[in-house]
Amino acid sequence: MEALAALADPTRRELLALLAQGELAAGELAGRFPVSRPAVSRHLRVLREAGLVRSRVEGRRRLYALDPRPLRELDEWLEPYRDLWAQRLDALDTEIARGRRARVHTPTDGDAP
């Protein structure tokens, strides 16, 4: 569940989204955010400690890559809840459709009774 706590922050979610596209250097990642490099570095450390990213050193650069294993574990944990949400979303869709049909069949002020 460390992964879930790490994903609570929107900056960390955005970092993961960038890394899902491929490996990036810490400097490249930091340049994409309106916060300081040390702040991005702290976010990357949280992601690394949660096992969501891995890093390696290449020359003077530190490269980060997504590690999807914790996301798969989280996905497996969420699986039992998907049916619950699917049922509720289906019910919502039905109610929205009923509302649309009711508006289509309701006379407006300009219509004769």
The first five atom37 places (N, CA, C, CB, O) and aatype in JSON, in Angstrom:
{
  "aatype": [12, 6, 0, 10, 0, 0, 10, 0, 3, 14, 16, 1, 1, 6, 10, 10, 0, 10, 10, 0, 5, 7, 6, 10, 0, 0, 7, 6, 10, 0, 7, 1, 13, 14, 19, 15, 1, 14, 0, 19, 15, 1, 8, 10, 1, 19, 10, 1, 6, 0, 7, 10, 19, 1, 15, 1, 19, 6, 7, 1, 1, 1, 10, 18, 0, 10, 3, 14, 1, 14, 10, 1, 6, 10, 3, 6, 17, 10, 6, 14, 18, 1, 3, 10, 17, 0, 5, 1, 10, 3, 0, 10, 3, 16, 6, 9, 0, 1, 7, 1, 1, 0, 1, 19, 8, 16, 14, 16, 3, 7, 3, 0, 14],
  "atom_mask": [
    [1, 1, 1, 1, 1],
    [1, 1, 1, 1, 1],
    [1, 1, 1, 1, 1],
    [1, 1, 1, 1, 1],
    [1, 1, 1, 1, 1],
    [1, 1, 1, 1, 1],
    [1, 1, 1, 1, 1],
    [1, 1, 1, 1, 1],
    [1, 1, 1, 1, 1],
    [1, 1, 1, 1, 1],
    [1, 1, 1, 1, 1],
    [1, 1, 1, 1, 1],
    [1, 1, 1, 1, 1],
    [1, 1, 1, 1, 1],
    [1, 1, 1, 1, 1],
    [1, 1, 1, 1, 1],
    [1, 1, 1, 1, 1],
    [1, 1, 1, 1, 1],
    [1, 1, 1, 1, 1],
    [1, 1, 1, 1, 1],
    [1, 1, 1, 1, 1],
    [1, 1, 1, 0, 1],
    [1, 1, 1, 1, 1],
    [1, 1, 1, 1, 1],
    [1, 1, 1, 1, 1],
    [1, 1, 1, 1, 1],
    [1, 1, 1, 0, 1],
    [1, 1, 1, 1, 1],
    [1, 1, 1, 1, 1],
    [1, 1, 1, 1, 1],
    [1, 1, 1, 0, 1],
    [1, 1, 1, 1, 1],
    [1, 1, 1, 1, 1],
    [1, 1, 1, 1, 1],
    [1, 1, 1, 1, 1],
    [1, 1, 1, 1, 1],
    [1, 1, 1, 1, 1],
    [1, 1, 1, 1, 1],
    [1, 1, 1, 1, 1],
    [1, 1, 1, 1, 1],
    [1, 1, 1, 1, 1],
    [1, 1, 1, 1, 1],
    [1, 1, 1, 1, 1],
    [1, 1, 1, 1, 1],
    [1, 1, 1, 1, 1],
    [1, 1, 1, 1, 1],
    [1, 1, 1, 1, 1],
    [1, 1, 1, 1, 1],
    [1, 1, 1, 1, 1],
    [1, 1, 1, 1, 1],
    [1, 1, 1, 0, 1],
    [1, 1, 1, 1, 1],
    [1, 1, 1, 1, 1],
    [1, 1, 1, 1, 1],
    [1, 1, 1, 1, 1],
    [1, 1, 1, 1, 1],
    [1, 1, 1, 1, 1],
    [1, 1, 1, 1, 1],
    [1, 1, 1, 0, 1],
    [1, 1, 1, 1, 1],
    [1, 1, 1, 1, 1],
    [1, 1, 1, 1, 1],
    [1, 1, 1, 1, 1],
    [1, 1, 1, 1, 1],
    [1, 1, 1, 1, 1],
    [1, 1, 1, 1, 1],
    [1, 1, 1, 1, 1],
    [1, 1, 1, 1, 1],
    [1, 1, 1, 1, 1],
    [1, 1, 1, 1, 1],
    [1, 1, 1, 1, 1],
    [1, 1, 1, 1, 1],
    [1, 1, 1, 1, 1],
    [1, 1, 1, 1, 1],
    [1, 1, 1, 1, 1],
    [1, 1, 1, 1, 1],
    [1, 1, 1, 1, 1],
    [1, 1, 1, 1, 1],
    [1, 1, 1, 1, 1],
    [1, 1, 1, 1, 1],
    [1, 1, 1, 1, 1],
    [1, 1, 1, 1, 1],
    [1, 1, 1, 1, 1],
    [1, 1, 1, 1, 1],
    [1, 1, 1, 1, 1],
    [1, 1, 1, 1, 1],
    [1, 1, 1, 1, 1],
    [1, 1, 1, 1, 1],
    [1, 1, 1, 1, 1],
    [1, 1, 1, 1, 1],
    [1, 1, 1, 1, 1],
    [1, 1, 1, 1, 1],
    [1, 1, 1, 1, 1],
    [1, 1, 1, 1, 1],
    [1, 1, 1, 1, 1],
    [1, 1, 1, 1, 1],
    [1, 1, 1, 1, 1],
    [1, 1, 1, 1, 1],
    [1, 1, 1, 0, 1],
    [1, 1, 1, 1, 1],
    [1, 1, 1, 1, 1],
    [1, 1, 1, 1, 1],
    [1, 1, 1, 1, 1],
    [1, 1, 1, 1, 1],
    [1, 1, 1, 1, 1],
    [1, 1, 1, 1, 1],
    [1, 1, 1, 1, 1],
    [1, 1, 1, 1, 1],
    [1, 1, 1, 1, 1],
    [1, 1, 1, 0, 1],
    [1, 1, 1, 1, 1],
    [1, 1, 1, 1, 1],
    [1, 1, 1, 1, 1]
  ],
  "atom_positions": [
    [[0.8, -1.2, 0.0], [0.0, 0.0, 0.0], [0.85, 1.27, 0.0], [-0.92, 0.0, 1.19], [0.31, 2.37, -0.07]],
    [[2.16, 1.11, 0.08], [3.03, 2.29, -0.04], [2.8, 2.98, -1.37], [4.5, 1.9, 0.1], [2.85, 4.21, -1.46]],
    [[2.53, 2.18, -2.4], [2.31, 2.74, -3.74], [1.09, 3.66, -3.72], [2.12, 1.63, -4.78], [1.11, 4.73, -4.34]],
    [[0.04, 3.25, -3.04], [-1.17, 4.04, -2.98], [-0.91, 5.38, -2.29], [-2.29, 3.27, -2.25], [-1.39, 6.42, -2.74]],
    [[-0.16, 5.36, -1.21], [0.18, 6.59, -0.5], [1.04, 7.49, -1.39], [0.92, 6.27, 0.82], [0.86, 8.71, -1.4]],
    [[1.97, 6.9, -2.12], [2.83, 7.69, -3.0], [2.03, 8.33, -4.12], [3.95, 6.81, -3.58], [2.36, 9.43, -4.57]],
    [[0.99, 7.65, -4.58], [0.18, 8.16, -5.69], [-0.82, 9.21, -5.26], [-0.54, 7.02, -6.35], [-1.51, 9.78, -6.1]],
    [[-0.92, 9.48, -3.97], [-1.86, 10.48, -3.48], [-1.5, 11.89, -3.95], [-1.92, 10.44, -1.97], [-2.37, 12.76, -4.01]],
    [[-0.26, 12.11, -4.28], [0.19, 13.44, -4.68], [0.11, 13.61, -6.2], [1.63, 13.68, -4.2], [0.59, 12.76, -6.94]],
    [[-0.51, 14.7, -6.68], [-0.66, 14.9, -8.12], [0.67, 15.05, -8.87], [-1.51, 16.11, -8.37], [0.78, 14.65, -10.03]],
    [[1.67, 15.63, -8.23], [2.98, 15.77, -8.89], [3.59, 14.39, -9.12], [3.94, 16.64, -8.05], [4.16, 14.13, -10.18]],
    [[3.47, 13.52, -8.14], [4.02, 12.17, -8.29], [3.25, 11.39, -9.36], [3.97, 11.42, -6.96], [3.85, 10.61, -10.11]],
    [[1.94, 11.6, -9.43], [1.17, 10.93, -10.5], [1.63, 11.41, -11.87], [-0.34, 11.18, -10.32], [1.73, 10.62, -12.81]],
    [[1.9, 12.7, -11.98], [2.37, 13.25, -13.26], [3.78, 12.73, -13.59], [2.38, 14.78, -13.21], [4.07, 12.45, -14.75]],
    [[4.62, 12.61, -12.59], [5.95, 12.03, -12.82], [5.83, 10.61, -13.36], [6.78, 12.03, -11.51], [6.53, 10.23, -14.3]],
    [[4.93, 9.82, -12.77], [4.72, 8.46, -13.26], [4.2, 8.45, -14.69], [3.75, 7.71, -12.35], [4.62, 7.62, -15.5]],
    [[3.29, 9.36, -14.99], [2.76, 9.44, -16.36], [3.88, 9.74, -17.36], [1.66, 10.52, -16.45], [3.9, 9.17, -18.45]],
    [[4.79, 10.61, -16.99], [5.93, 10.92, -17.87], [6.83, 9.7, -18.02], [6.73, 12.11, -17.33], [7.3, 9.4, -19.12]],
    [[7.08, 9.01, -16.92], [7.97, 7.85, -16.97], [7.33, 6.65, -17.65], [8.39, 7.47, -15.56], [8.02, 5.75, -18.1]],
    [[6.02, 6.64, -17.74], [5.33, 5.57, -18.47], [5.67, 5.64, -19.96], [3.8, 5.66, -18.27], [5.53, 4.65, -20.68]],
    [[6.1, 6.79, -20.42], [6.48, 6.97, -21.82], [7.92, 6.56, -22.08], [6.28, 8.42, -22.24], [8.33, 6.42, -23.24]],
    [[8.69, 6.37, -21.02], [10.08, 5.96, -21.18], [10.98, 6.59, -20.14], [0.0, 0.0, 0.0], [10.59, 7.5, -19.4]],
    [[12.18, 6.08, -20.09], [13.18, 6.53, -19.13], [13.54, 8.0, -19.37], [14.44, 5.65, -19.22], [13.68, 8.44, -20.51]],
    [[13.68, 8.75, -18.27], [14.06, 10.16, -18.36], [15.06, 10.5, -17.27], [12.81, 11.07, -18.24], [15.08, 9.9, -16.2]],
    [[15.9, 11.48, -17.57], [16.88, 11.97, -16.6], [16.17, 12.85, -15.58], [18.03, 12.75, -17.3], [15.16, 13.48, -15.88]],
    [[16.72, 12.89, -14.39], [16.15, 13.7, -13.31], [16.01, 15.16, -13.74], [17.01, 13.6, -12.04], [14.99, 15.79, -13.46]],
    [[17.0, 15.69, -14.42], [16.95, 17.08, -14.87], [15.83, 17.32, -15.87], [0.0, 0.0, 0.0], [15.18, 18.36, -15.84]],
    [[15.61, 16.36, -16.77], [14.51, 16.48, -17.74], [13.17, 16.49, -17.02], [14.56, 15.33, -18.77], [12.28, 17.26, -17.37]],
    [[13.04, 15.64, -16.03], [11.79, 15.59, -15.26], [11.59, 16.91, -14.51], [11.81, 14.41, -14.28], [10.5, 17.48, -14.53]],
    [[12.63, 17.38, -13.84], [12.52, 18.6, -13.04], [12.15, 19.79, -13.9], [13.83, 18.87, -12.3], [11.43, 20.68, -13.45]],
    [[12.64, 19.83, -15.12], [12.35, 20.95, -16.02], [10.9, 21.04, -16.44], [0.0, 0.0, 0.0], [10.49, 22.05, -17.01]],
    [[10.12, 20.02, -16.19], [8.71, 19.99, -16.61], [7.74, 20.41, -15.52], [8.34, 18.62, -17.08], [6.53, 20.39, -15.72]],
    [[8.28, 20.81, -14.35], [7.42, 21.16, -13.23], [7.75, 22.55, -12.71], [7.55, 20.12, -12.11], [8.9, 22.98, -12.77]],
    [[6.73, 23.25, -12.2], [6.96, 24.61, -11.69], [7.49, 24.64, -10.26], [5.68, 25.41, -11.76], [7.4, 25.66, -9.59]],
    [[8.03, 23.53, -9.8], [8.61, 23.48, -8.45], [10.12, 23.34, -8.57], [8.0, 22.3, -7.61], [10.64, 23.08, -9.66]],
    [[10.8, 23.5, -7.47], [12.27, 23.44, -7.49], [12.76, 22.02, -7.79], [12.83, 23.91, -6.15], [12.05, 21.04, -7.61]],
    [[14.0, 21.95, -8.25], [14.62, 20.64, -8.5], [14.68, 19.79, -7.23], [16.03, 20.82, -9.08], [14.41, 18.59, -7.29]],
    [[15.03, 20.39, -6.08], [15.03, 19.57, -4.86], [13.64, 19.01, -4.54], [15.54, 20.4, -3.69], [13.52, 17.89, -4.02]],
    [[12.58, 19.77, -4.84], [11.23, 19.28, -4.58], [10.93, 18.08, -5.48], [10.18, 20.4, -4.81], [10.36, 17.08, -5.03]],
    [[11.3, 18.18, -6.76], [11.09, 17.05, -7.69], [11.93, 15.86, -7.23], [11.47, 17.45, -9.15], [11.48, 14.72, -7.31]],
    [[13.12, 16.12, -6.77], [13.99, 15.06, -6.28], [13.35, 14.33, -5.09], [15.36, 15.65, -5.87], [13.43, 13.11, -4.98]],
    [[12.7, 15.09, -4.2], [12.02, 14.46, -3.06], [10.85, 13.6, -3.54], [11.51, 15.54, -2.07], [10.63, 12.51, -3.02]],
    [[10.11, 14.09, -4.53], [9.01, 13.3, -5.09], [9.53, 12.01, -5.71], [8.23, 14.12, -6.15], [8.94, 10.95, -5.54]],
    [[10.63, 12.1, -6.43], [11.23, 10.91, -7.03], [11.7, 9.92, -5.97], [12.39, 11.29, -7.95], [11.59, 8.71, -6.15]],
    [[12.23, 10.44, -4.87], [12.66, 9.57, -3.79], [11.47, 8.82, -3.2], [13.37, 10.38, -2.69], [11.57, 7.62, -2.92]],
    [[10.35, 9.5, -3.0], [9.14, 8.84, -2.47], [8.7, 7.74, -3.43], [7.99, 9.87, -2.26], [8.37, 6.63, -3.0]],
    [[8.69, 8.04, -4.72], [8.3, 7.04, -5.73], [9.27, 5.86, -5.73], [8.25, 7.68, -7.12], [8.85, 4.71, -5.85]],
    [[10.56, 6.15, -5.59], [11.56, 5.08, -5.56], [11.39, 4.21, -4.32], [12.97, 5.67, -5.61], [11.47, 2.98, -4.41]],
    [[11.17, 4.84, -3.17], [11.0, 4.09, -1.93], [9.73, 3.24, -1.94], [10.97, 5.04, -0.74], [9.66, 2.2, -1.28]],
    [[8.72, 3.69, -2.71], [7.48, 2.91, -2.84], [7.61, 1.83, -3.91], [6.31, 3.84, -3.18], [6.69, 1.04, -4.13]],
    [[8.77, 1.8, -4.58], [9.0, 0.79, -5.6], [8.38, 1.1, -6.95], [0.0, 0.0, 0.0], [8.37, 0.25, -7.84]],
    [[7.87, 2.32, -7.13], [7.2, 2.68, -8.37], [8.16, 3.11, -9.48], [6.22, 3.78, -8.11], [7.83, 3.02, -10.66]],
    [[9.34, 3.56, -9.1], [10.37, 3.91, -10.08], [11.69, 3.31, -9.65], [10.49, 5.45, -10.24], [11.92, 3.03, -8.47]],
    [[12.54, 3.12, -10.61], [13.91, 2.69, -10.33], [14.83, 3.71, -10.98], [14.2, 1.21, -10.87], [14.46, 4.38, -11.94]],
    [[16.03, 3.8, -10.46], [16.97, 4.77, -11.02], [18.3, 4.09, -11.28], [17.16, 5.97, -10.08], [18.64, 3.07, -10.67]],
    [[19.04, 4.67, -12.19], [20.39, 4.21, -12.48], [21.23, 5.41, -12.86], [20.4, 3.13, -13.61], [20.71, 6.42, -13.34]],
    [[22.5, 5.29, -12.65], [23.41, 6.38, -12.97], [24.09, 6.07, -14.29], [24.47, 6.59, -11.84], [24.58, 4.97, -14.51]],
    [[24.1, 7.07, -15.15], [24.79, 6.97, -16.43], [25.65, 8.23, -16.57], [23.78, 6.82, -17.65], [25.14, 9.31, -16.85]],
    [[26.93, 8.07, -16.36], [27.81, 9.24, -16.37], [27.44, 10.16, -15.22], [0.0, 0.0, 0.0], [27.47, 9.76, -14.05]],
    [[27.11, 11.39, -15.55], [26.74, 12.37, -14.52], [25.22, 12.47, -14.35], [27.31, 13.73, -14.87], [24.74, 13.26, -13.54]],
    [[24.5, 11.69, -15.09], [23.03, 11.77, -15.05], [22.43, 10.61, -14.26], [22.46, 11.79, -16.47], [22.94, 9.49, -14.27]],
    [[21.35, 10.9, -13.58], [20.56, 9.86, -12.92], [19.3, 9.69, -13.75], [20.22, 10.23, -11.41], [18.53, 10.63, -13.94]],
    [[19.11, 8.47, -14.26], [17.96, 8.17, -15.11], [16.91, 7.42, -14.31], [18.39, 7.34, -16.34], [17.22, 6.53, -13.52]],
    [[15.66, 7.79, -14.54], [14.53, 7.16, -13.84], [13.65, 6.44, -14.84], [13.71, 8.22, -13.06], [13.48, 6.87, -15.98]],
    [[13.1, 5.32, -14.39], [12.19, 4.52, -15.21], [11.06, 4.01, -14.32], [12.94, 3.33, -15.89], [11.24, 3.78, -13.13]],
    [[9.91, 3.84, -14.91], [8.75, 3.3, -14.21], [8.97, 1.82, -13.92], [7.47, 3.51, -15.03], [9.47, 1.09, -14.77]],
    [[8.59, 1.4, -12.73], [8.56, -0.02, -12.38], [7.09, -0.37, -12.16], [9.45, -0.34, -11.09], [6.53, 0.02, -11.14]],
    [[6.46, -1.08, -13.08], [5.01, -1.29, -13.01], [4.55, -2.33, -11.98], [4.51, -1.71, -14.35], [3.35, -2.47, -11.76]],
    [[5.46, -3.05, -11.36], [5.04, -4.11, -10.43], [4.1, -3.64, -9.33], [6.26, -4.74, -9.81], [3.06, -4.26, -9.12]],
    [[4.41, -2.55, -8.62], [3.47, -2.11, -7.57], [2.11, -1.7, -8.15], [4.07, -0.93, -6.79], [1.09, -1.85, -7.48]],
    [[2.1, -1.19, -9.37], [0.83, -0.81, -9.99], [0.0, -2.06, -10.29], [1.07, -0.01, -11.29], [-1.23, -2.05, -10.15]],
    [[0.67, -3.13, -10.7], [-0.05, -4.39, -10.93], [-0.64, -4.92, -9.63], [0.88, -5.45, -11.56], [-1.78, -5.4, -9.61]],
    [[0.13, -4.83, -8.55], [-0.37, -5.26, -7.25], [-1.58, -4.43, -6.83], [0.74, -5.16, -6.19], [-2.56, -4.97, -6.31]],
    [[-1.51, -3.13, -7.05], [-2.62, -2.24, -6.73], [-3.83, -2.58, -7.6], [-2.22, -0.77, -6.92], [-4.96, -2.58, -7.12]],
    [[-3.59, -2.86, -8.87], [-4.66, -3.24, -9.79], [-5.35, -4.52, -9.32], [-4.11, -3.43, -11.21], [-6.58, -4.61, -9.36]],
    [[-4.58, -5.49, -8.89], [-5.14, -6.74, -8.37], [-5.95, -6.5, -7.11], [-4.03, -7.74, -8.09], [-7.0, -7.12, -6.92]],
    [[-5.49, -5.61, -6.25], [-6.2, -5.29, -5.03], [-7.54, -4.62, -5.34], [-5.34, -4.39, -4.13], [-8.52, -4.86, -4.64]],
    [[-7.58, -3.78, -6.38], [-8.79, -3.05, -6.75], [-9.8, -3.9, -7.51], [-8.44, -1.85, -7.57], [-10.97, -3.52, -7.6]],
    [[-9.39, -5.01, -8.06], [-10.25, -5.84, -8.91], [-11.62, -6.13, -8.31], [-9.56, -7.14, -9.2], [-12.62, -5.97, -9.01]],
    [[-11.73, -6.56, -7.05], [-13.05, -6.88, -6.51], [-14.01, -5.68, -6.49], [-12.91, -7.41, -5.1], [-15.23, -5.86, -6.46]],
    [[-13.47, -4.47, -6.5], [-14.3, -3.27, -6.43], [-14.79, -2.81, -7.8], [-13.54, -2.16, -5.77], [-15.7, -1.98, -7.88]],
    [[-14.21, -3.32, -8.86], [-14.59, -2.88, -10.21], [-16.05, -3.19, -10.53], [-13.69, -3.52, -11.24], [-16.75, -2.35, -11.1]],
    [[-16.51, -4.4, -10.18], [-17.9, -4.76, -10.45], [-18.86, -3.82, -9.71], [-18.16, -6.21, -10.04], [-19.88, -3.42, -10.26]],
    [[-18.52, -3.49, -8.48], [-19.35, -2.57, -7.71], [-19.49, -1.25, -8.43], [-18.75, -2.36, -6.31], [-20.6, -0.74, -8.59]],
    [[-18.35, -0.68, -8.88], [-18.4, 0.6, -9.58], [-19.08, 0.47, -10.94], [-17.0, 1.16, -9.74], [-19.79, 1.38, -11.35]],
    [[-18.87, -0.63, -11.63], [-19.51, -0.82, -12.93], [-21.03, -0.84, -12.77], [-19.02, -2.13, -13.59], [-21.74, -0.24, -13.58]],
    [[-21.53, -1.51, -11.73], [-22.97, -1.56, -11.49], [-23.51, -0.17, -11.19], [-23.28, -2.52, -10.32], [-24.57, 0.21, -11.69]],
    [[-22.79, 0.57, -10.38], [-23.26, 1.92, -10.02], [-23.21, 2.86, -11.23], [-22.42, 2.51, -8.88], [-24.11, 3.68, -11.4]],
    [[-22.19, 2.74, -12.04], [-22.11, 3.58, -13.23], [-23.19, 3.2, -14.24], [-20.71, 3.47, -13.87], [-23.73, 4.08, -14.92]],
    [[-23.5, 1.91, -14.36], [-24.6, 1.48, -15.24], [-25.92, 2.07, -14.75], [-24.68, -0.07, -15.3], [-26.72, 2.54, -15.56]],
    [[-26.14, 2.05, -13.45], [-27.38, 2.61, -12.89], [-27.44, 4.11, -13.14], [-27.47, 2.32, -11.38], [-28.51, 4.64, -13.46]],
    [[-26.33, 4.8, -13.01], [-26.28, 6.23, -13.29], [-26.59, 6.5, -14.76], [-24.9, 6.81, -12.92], [-27.34, 7.42, -15.08]],
    [[-26.02, 5.71, -15.63], [-26.27, 5.85, -17.06], [-27.76, 5.68, -17.36], [-25.45, 4.82, -17.86], [-28.32, 6.42, -18.17]],
    [[-28.4, 4.7, -16.72], [-29.84, 4.47, -16.9], [-30.64, 5.69, -16.44], [-30.29, 3.22, -16.12], [-31.58, 6.11, -17.13]],
    [[-30.29, 6.25, -15.3], [-31.0, 7.43, -14.79], [-30.81, 8.64, -15.69], [-30.53, 7.75, -13.37], [-31.75, 9.41, -15.91]],
    [[-29.63, 8.82, -16.22], [-29.37, 9.93, -17.14], [-30.21, 9.76, -18.39], [-27.86, 10.02, -17.5], [-30.81, 10.72, -18.88]],
    [[-30.27, 8.55, -18.91], [-31.09, 8.29, -20.11], [-32.56, 8.56, -19.83], [-30.89, 6.84, -20.59], [-33.25, 9.13, -20.68]],
    [[-33.05, 8.17, -18.66], [-34.46, 8.45, -18.29], [-34.71, 9.95, -18.25], [-34.8, 7.81, -16.92], [-35.74, 10.43, -18.73]],
    [[-33.8, 10.67, -17.67], [-33.94, 12.13, -17.6], [-33.99, 12.76, -18.97], [0.0, 0.0, 0.0], [-34.77, 13.68, -19.2]],
    [[-33.17, 12.29, -19.88], [-33.18, 12.82, -21.26], [-34.51, 12.52, -21.93], [-32.03, 12.21, -22.08], [-35.08, 13.39, -22.59]],
    [[-34.99, 11.3, -21.77], [-36.27, 10.94, -22.38], [-37.39, 11.78, -21.8], [-36.58, 9.44, -22.16], [-38.29, 12.2, -22.54]],
    [[-37.36, 12.04, -20.51], [-38.39, 12.84, -19.86], [-38.38, 14.27, -20.4], [-38.21, 12.84, -18.34], [-39.44, 14.86, -20.6]],
    [[-37.2, 14.83, -20.63], [-37.11, 16.2, -21.17], [-37.61, 16.26, -22.6], [-35.66, 16.7, -21.11], [-38.23, 17.24, -22.99]],
    [[-37.36, 15.22, -23.39], [-37.8, 15.19, -24.78], [-39.32, 15.13, -24.85], [-37.17, 13.98, -25.51], [-39.91, 15.72, -25.76]],
    [[-39.96, 14.44, -23.92], [-41.41, 14.24, -23.96], [-42.18, 15.29, -23.15], [-41.74, 12.85, -23.43], [-43.41, 15.27, -23.15]],
    [[-41.5, 16.19, -22.46], [-42.16, 17.22, -21.65], [-42.43, 18.42, -22.53], [-41.3, 17.61, -20.41], [-41.5, 18.93, -23.15]],
    [[-43.7, 18.91, -22.59], [-43.97, 20.1, -23.4], [-43.26, 21.32, -22.82], [-45.49, 20.36, -23.48], [-43.13, 21.45, -21.61]],
    [[-42.81, 22.19, -23.68], [-42.18, 23.44, -23.24], [-43.23, 24.53, -23.16], [-41.03, 23.87, -24.2], [-44.38, 24.29, -23.54]],
    [[-42.88, 25.72, -22.68], [-43.82, 26.84, -22.5], [-44.5, 27.21, -23.81], [-43.09, 28.06, -21.93], [-45.67, 27.59, -23.8]],
    [[-43.8, 27.11, -24.9], [-44.35, 27.52, -26.19], [-45.24, 26.48, -26.84], [0.0, 0.0, 0.0], [-45.89, 26.78, -27.84]],
    [[-45.27, 25.27, -26.31], [-46.08, 24.2, -26.9], [-47.51, 24.27, -26.39], [-45.46, 22.81, -26.59], [-47.77, 24.65, -25.25]],
    [[-48.41, 23.88, -27.25], [-49.83, 23.82, -26.85], [-50.06, 22.54, -26.07], [-50.77, 23.88, -28.09], [-49.45, 21.52, -26.37]],
    [[-50.95, 22.59, -25.05], [-51.21, 21.39, -24.24], [-51.98, 20.35, -24.99], [-51.96, 21.74, -22.99], [-52.27, 19.28, -24.45]]
  ]
}
